[in-house]
């Protein structure tokens, strides 16, 4: 996940935050999800049924939410539809000026183009960028708290509603996993920072009171 030998005072931009490390995770996906039990996941059967309909907008909703374990399900079903149906779906998704360019596409290529247009656009993943540093000489706990809160909010805005739904139901949700990993990156760096500069702990205790990031900072204090 993240390097455990991060050098205090080095540039965060140069830190390979995606690499694994031996430090424990701050968040565990299994414990972060709401705990409820659904004996029959009826929506998975319903998703397959909808993919066989002729309503491209209903199919769009199924693809957008992706509430099925086989990510290739829409592709498999659409490739099994007849050529005229796939043509109608694609034409419905195209602007008039784009339509002449699809005549030379194969059946498989048309399906891929349909899926590309049905899937929601993903926000680019942004690594956590605010870290404490002696070089910055930040002294105001409120200012530090506001920067931490702004960074967390920026990370949160990159997650779509559909991804939260998927995550809560136990399906893969990369943007939510990324969100949790970036907070773990901050936890690891702050833990290392306060170990190197214990005189900063009182300041960050005040930051805790202002910011409300109790879980992160309490774990730093208690180890």
Legacy VTK file of the C-alpha trace (Angstrom):
# vtk DataFile Version 3.0
C-alpha trace
ASCII
DATASET POLYDATA
POINTS 223 float
0.000 0.000 0.000
2.385 2.720 1.192
6.083 2.865 2.059
6.928 2.468 5.741
10.357 4.117 5.395
9.141 7.525 4.205
11.791 10.157 4.903
10.493 13.030 6.995
10.815 16.322 5.184
11.068 14.799 1.703
8.731 15.934 -1.035
5.352 14.132 -0.881
5.098 14.308 -4.665
8.144 12.064 -4.921
6.686 9.434 -2.592
5.442 6.291 -4.394
2.148 6.155 -2.496
0.855 3.169 -4.433
3.659 0.826 -3.357
3.092 -1.781 -0.619
4.433 -1.397 2.874
4.463 -3.310 6.132
2.403 -0.763 8.066
-1.100 -1.753 9.069
-4.030 -0.219 7.215
-5.938 2.551 8.938
-9.175 1.385 7.332
-10.348 -2.163 6.648
-12.892 -2.358 3.843
-14.855 -5.164 5.468
-15.395 -3.175 8.668
-16.150 0.117 6.900
-19.133 -1.278 4.966
-22.623 -1.130 6.520
-23.483 -4.506 7.997
-26.696 -5.882 6.591
-27.651 -9.205 5.108
-29.623 -9.677 1.893
-30.595 -13.354 1.419
-31.458 -12.919 -2.260
-29.773 -10.351 -4.464
-32.726 -9.941 -6.785
-31.139 -6.974 -8.561
-28.501 -9.236 -10.141
-31.197 -11.257 -11.911
-33.010 -8.046 -12.780
-29.819 -6.609 -14.319
-29.582 -9.561 -16.696
-33.253 -9.187 -17.618
-32.834 -5.477 -18.376
-29.766 -6.113 -20.545
-31.998 -8.227 -22.784
-34.612 -5.471 -23.197
-34.782 -2.869 -25.973
-34.636 0.202 -23.730
-31.161 1.698 -24.022
-31.774 4.118 -21.127
-32.653 1.261 -18.772
-29.568 -0.590 -19.988
-27.548 2.562 -19.271
-28.687 2.502 -15.635
-27.719 -1.152 -15.251
-24.253 -0.517 -16.710
-23.791 2.677 -14.686
-24.461 1.047 -11.317
-22.870 -2.308 -12.209
-24.603 -4.274 -9.451
-23.317 -7.663 -10.582
-20.147 -9.591 -9.842
-19.269 -10.437 -13.446
-18.051 -7.160 -14.919
-18.259 -8.710 -18.394
-22.002 -9.404 -18.079
-23.117 -6.367 -20.168
-20.494 -7.167 -22.799
-21.501 -10.827 -22.992
-25.210 -10.041 -23.314
-24.796 -7.241 -25.864
-22.507 -9.342 -28.025
-25.257 -11.970 -28.034
-27.874 -9.500 -29.324
-28.573 -9.447 -33.042
-26.814 -6.950 -35.297
-29.812 -4.700 -35.945
-30.498 -4.295 -32.221
-26.882 -3.373 -31.513
-26.992 -0.889 -34.417
-30.140 0.706 -32.978
-28.555 1.000 -29.529
-25.421 2.619 -30.885
-27.289 5.032 -33.148
-29.388 6.138 -30.171
-26.187 7.076 -28.344
-24.530 8.930 -31.228
-24.770 12.501 -32.387
-26.115 12.803 -35.957
-22.712 13.786 -37.332
-21.130 10.668 -35.812
-23.423 8.114 -37.395
-21.666 7.781 -40.780
-18.490 6.596 -39.048
-19.931 3.398 -37.531
-20.702 1.546 -40.755
-17.267 -0.072 -40.885
-17.226 -1.198 -37.251
-17.531 -4.886 -36.475
-20.240 -6.219 -34.174
-17.755 -6.495 -31.297
-16.441 -2.972 -31.914
-19.983 -1.594 -31.850
-20.641 -3.284 -28.515
-17.436 -1.805 -27.099
-18.452 1.645 -28.302
-21.878 1.246 -26.678
-20.293 0.260 -23.379
-17.842 3.145 -23.565
-20.697 5.581 -23.936
-22.865 3.963 -21.262
-20.252 3.827 -18.536
-19.967 6.911 -16.316
-16.844 8.984 -16.697
-14.444 8.458 -13.813
-12.716 11.268 -11.984
-8.939 10.894 -12.087
-7.420 9.530 -8.896
-5.497 12.187 -7.003
-2.889 11.216 -4.391
-3.185 12.821 -0.966
-1.086 15.964 -1.291
-1.059 17.687 2.120
1.541 16.463 4.604
3.088 18.042 7.714
6.604 19.291 7.222
9.147 21.051 9.417
10.193 23.006 6.345
6.768 24.675 6.199
6.829 25.690 9.881
3.030 25.544 10.149
2.040 26.788 13.596
-1.687 27.556 13.522
-3.719 24.438 14.452
-6.870 25.860 12.852
-5.095 26.479 9.545
-3.664 22.954 9.596
-7.083 21.487 10.410
-8.690 23.380 7.534
-6.061 22.087 5.114
-6.574 18.489 6.256
-10.346 18.869 5.979
-10.073 20.430 2.506
-7.829 17.579 1.349
-10.257 14.971 2.642
-13.201 16.753 1.012
-11.331 16.903 -2.297
-10.775 13.165 -2.132
-14.436 12.542 -1.258
-15.710 14.568 -4.226
-13.987 12.144 -6.593
-16.385 9.326 -5.646
-19.677 8.969 -7.510
-22.931 7.997 -5.832
-22.936 4.773 -7.850
-19.553 3.812 -6.415
-20.826 4.255 -2.847
-23.818 2.045 -3.642
-21.538 -0.616 -5.098
-19.190 -0.426 -2.135
-21.995 -0.681 0.430
-23.263 -3.849 -1.275
-19.832 -5.483 -1.308
-18.972 -5.021 -4.990
-15.572 -3.707 -6.128
-15.457 0.090 -5.900
-11.953 1.300 -6.831
-12.583 4.990 -6.112
-13.788 4.231 -2.558
-10.801 1.965 -1.949
-8.559 4.765 -3.225
-10.243 7.242 -0.859
-9.504 5.001 2.129
-5.947 4.345 0.983
-5.188 8.058 0.708
-6.304 8.614 4.300
-4.056 5.747 5.305
-1.197 7.479 3.480
-1.811 10.563 5.578
-1.966 8.490 8.768
1.365 6.794 8.027
3.134 10.041 7.193
1.718 11.824 10.244
2.644 8.898 12.479
6.224 8.994 11.194
6.316 12.778 11.456
5.228 12.856 15.112
7.662 10.058 15.939
10.463 12.177 14.498
9.214 15.439 16.040
7.433 14.582 19.347
7.393 18.262 20.304
4.756 18.695 17.562
2.272 16.397 19.321
0.641 19.186 21.425
0.047 21.196 18.253
-1.620 18.273 16.516
-3.683 17.575 19.623
-5.158 21.029 19.043
-5.569 20.208 15.366
-7.571 17.166 16.430
-9.971 19.327 18.430
-10.508 21.712 15.522
-10.586 19.233 12.682
-12.526 16.346 14.105
-10.276 13.722 12.506
-10.391 11.798 15.757
-9.767 8.330 14.437
-6.642 9.228 12.460
-4.987 11.342 15.137
-5.981 9.108 18.061
-4.317 6.168 16.367
-1.200 8.274 15.855
-1.149 9.189 19.561
-1.743 5.655 20.806
0.360 3.852 18.178
LINES 1 224
223 0 1 2 3 4 5 6 7 8 9 10 11 12 13 14 15 16 17 18 19 20 21 22 23 24 25 26 27 28 29 30 31 32 33 34 35 36 37 38 39 40 41 42 43 44 45 46 47 48 49 50 51 52 53 54 55 56 57 58 59 60 61 62 63 64 65 66 67 68 69 70 71 72 73 74 75 76 77 78 79 80 81 82 83 84 85 86 87 88 89 90 91 92 93 94 95 96 97 98 99 100 101 102 103 104 105 106 107 108 109 110 111 112 113 114 115 116 117 118 119 120 121 122 123 124 125 126 127 128 129 130 131 132 133 134 135 136 137 138 139 140 141 142 143 144 145 146 147 148 149 150 151 152 153 154 155 156 157 158 159 160 161 162 163 164 165 166 167 168 169 170 171 172 173 174 175 176 177 178 179 180 181 182 183 184 185 186 187 188 189 190 191 192 193 194 195 196 197 198 199 200 201 202 203 204 205 206 207 208 209 210 211 212 213 214 215 216 217 218 219 220 221 222
